[in-house]
Amino acid sequence: MSNTKLPATPKGVTTKRRKYNGIPLSAGMILVALGVVYGDIGTSPMYTLKAIMADNGGLTTMGQDTVLGALSLIIWTLTLITTVKYVLVAMKADNHNEGGIFALYSLVRRCGKWLIFPAMIGGAALLADGILTPAVTVTTAIEGLRTIDTFYAIIGTNQNIVVAITIIILCVLFAVQRAGTSAIGKAFGPIMTIWFLFLGITGLMNVGLDLDVFRAFNPLRGIRFLFDGSINAAGLMVLGNVFLCTTGAEALYSDMGHVGKPNIYATWPFVKLCLILNYLGQGAWILANKGNAALAATPDLNPFFHIVPENLRFAEVVLSALASIIASQALITGSYSIVSEAIHLNLMPHMKINFPSQTKGQIYIPMVNTIMWVACVFVVLLFRSSSHMEAAYGLAITVTMLMTTVHLYTYISQLWHRRGLAVVFALFFGAIELTFFFSSLTKFFHGGYFTVLMATLIFIVMYVWRRGTAIEHTQSVYLPVNKYIDQLRSLRDDDDYPMIADNLVFLTNDSSPDKLDRDILYSILDKRPKRARAYYFLNVMVTDEPNTHEFIVNNYGTDFLFKVQLRLGFRVNQRVNTYLYQIVADLVNSGQLAPQEHRYSIYREHSNVGDFRFCLIRKVLTPETEISGFNRRVMELKYMIRHVCGSPARWYGLENSSIIFEYVPLFARTKRQHKLTRISAGNTTAVVAPGNSGAMKRVDVPMQEPEDDDIFADKMKSDTEANAEEVESSVIGGDTASFRPLRVDEEETDEEDAPGENN
């Protein structure tokens, strides 16, 4: 690395990163795909036809037209929603091979600032539905034990036993998440392979009871079923139950980054065939037994369990329980992906993310895992039975699908430049999903309120975080470092101030090569001047490659000021203190930094690298801050959320380092204050006059950071400009008071909430 200053990237020029090519097709990853992606949609035969039959009056009301109509709706829902929309269309709209509504939003966000709202609504709804899925699938499977006489004698109608077993299973499931998706997928893959073979074989064995079920492939059967009240007592509202067959489609899209597109393309035909065969087998069994009065009197009759001979039913229930656990896994891993994307888009606070696998996209977020764990247990305790949970299930996911359709319309029309196709796509799938949504609204007062409430809470978190960040950006001021070099050099050599560290490190979310946040310079020069031998301004950037160990240095033409961008792979543990020691040693060895000799040491050979101290600056609200009531509430809530999510010291392995925590007011401008007038000691009357107060590898590429532009930032634009004008007249280098960071590349993954800075 030369001593010359790195040139800034010209405005409008982007720097491309190496593109991650995704996970290739392989037998091992096909197994992982079966174990990770299809759990939710793969367990839908356990309750879909059961719910349709129950809402139509039970077994005795299920005539041939009713059964064929219901099966037709299921088959074509799987085909149109899951196969066409998600597998054939949505999966082509990937963001560096990552899927999900936030990955899709990151592709289309430049097409309209308002598109952030569908992303927030859809993401919140999907996360809320992910909380309910583990509870409903595991409870349904455990209740299947009642279909076996031996276990019915033990359990009977005592739902407390079912609840206890369900909670134990959920606790174990969430506890093993830290092992990583790959390890779990390899364990679950063989089980899910057996599960789908079981679905297909048992369905095929029962199809022979009534071969007329194959007539269900005629879509007119489903249309007639919807609108003919003589064969469908539930009317259009039956779609709320039909929709249960495809609730895992959005999770399939979100999990794409975990297993790779080729492996989903290879496995979905097999999965879909097995699902349809099982639904056909259940339909044939219903037609063959519709006159059986004894079966019709069975409480919560479930054709899924009864199509298997009783001597094999125990094995079926055990396999169902395992498949239900894996269904939960699909939503859990999908939730990790969604939250990770939301963090990069600055819609959620920074959280500690672990990468337990060698494969990109396979992540573990401890806080998300804990929240989902507690919420799932609460759902089981609240609803207790699967029938109550099914009433709440599916409502939120229809909202997510509608929001995905909005983004896909934008993607097809703006990025594929096929507006006609986009209009047809939006009208067709929008009409289908709106129908599903309105039919699912009947579930609201039967449990759907819970998922709506959870989605609302998650949306509020996203809204507060994004709006709060926009408010903070109105106060962001970046100053040219070269205007302050002389002052910083004088401070370094000023013996009137104590030396607080050999190396003073500031963590910053700004990656521009020649500017710094005003708060950092204010902290060094104005707020109890901090004298050090060398100053480092560190920005951490995560790359798409798993094992990147690189850094970029700009020394501003000095031997004591260094702007460092640490570029780490997505699997690299981000313990910045150990990497900084290597960077400083490299600077000393290359002659860019004078050796920092130690006079005293326990070692025979003294190190030429001195001690480190980290300064973490955080924004706070003060009573004097000039801010509206609503915006103040937003900022207070944001900082409360930030506090719950933990300290940057923990995210970046600085728990045992020497740290200075500094808190600076969010707004430099304060409310108009009364001016005091001095009076003599003997005077008893005060006069108040109004007035104002106030193993590292160096690389030679420009530092980078993505830009940020959405409806929140746009609304705050006037405040940002006003603040820039005010600063311009009051600080050195005010001509650059307002600064927009450089872009990483055409991919937009905002990382503005990096540690230790404004958030």
Secondary structure by P-SEA (a helix, b strand, c coil): ccccccccccccbbbbccccccccccaaaaaaaaaccccccccccccaaaaaaaaacccccccaaaaaaaaaaaaaaaacccccccccccccccccccccaaaaaaacccccccaaaaaaaaaaaaaaaaaaaaaaaaaaaaacccccaaaaaaccccaaaaaaaaaaaaaaaaaaccccaaaaaaaaaaaaaaaaaaaaaaaaaaccccccccccccaaaaaaaacccccccccccccccccccccaaaaaaaacccccaaaaaacaaaaaaaaaaaaaaaaaaaaacccccccccccccccccccccccaaaaaaaaaaaaaaaaaaaaaaaaaaaaaaaaaaccccccccccccccccccccaaaaaaaaaaaaaaaaacccaaaaaaacaaaaaaaaaaaaaaaaaaaacccccaaaaaaaaaaaaaaaaaaaaaacccccccaaaaaaaaaaaaaaaaaaaaaaaaaaaabbbbcccccaaaaaaaaacccccccccbbbbbbcccccccccaaaaaaacccccccccbbbbbbbbbccccccccccccccccccccbbbbbbccccccaaaaaaaaaaaaaaaaccccccccccccccccccbbbbbbbbbbbbbcccccccaaaaaaaaaaaaaaaaaccccccccccccbbbbbbbbccccccbbbbbbbbcccccbbbbbbbccccbbbbbccbbbbbbbcaaaaaaaaaaaaaaaaaaaccccccccbbbbbbcccccccccccccccc
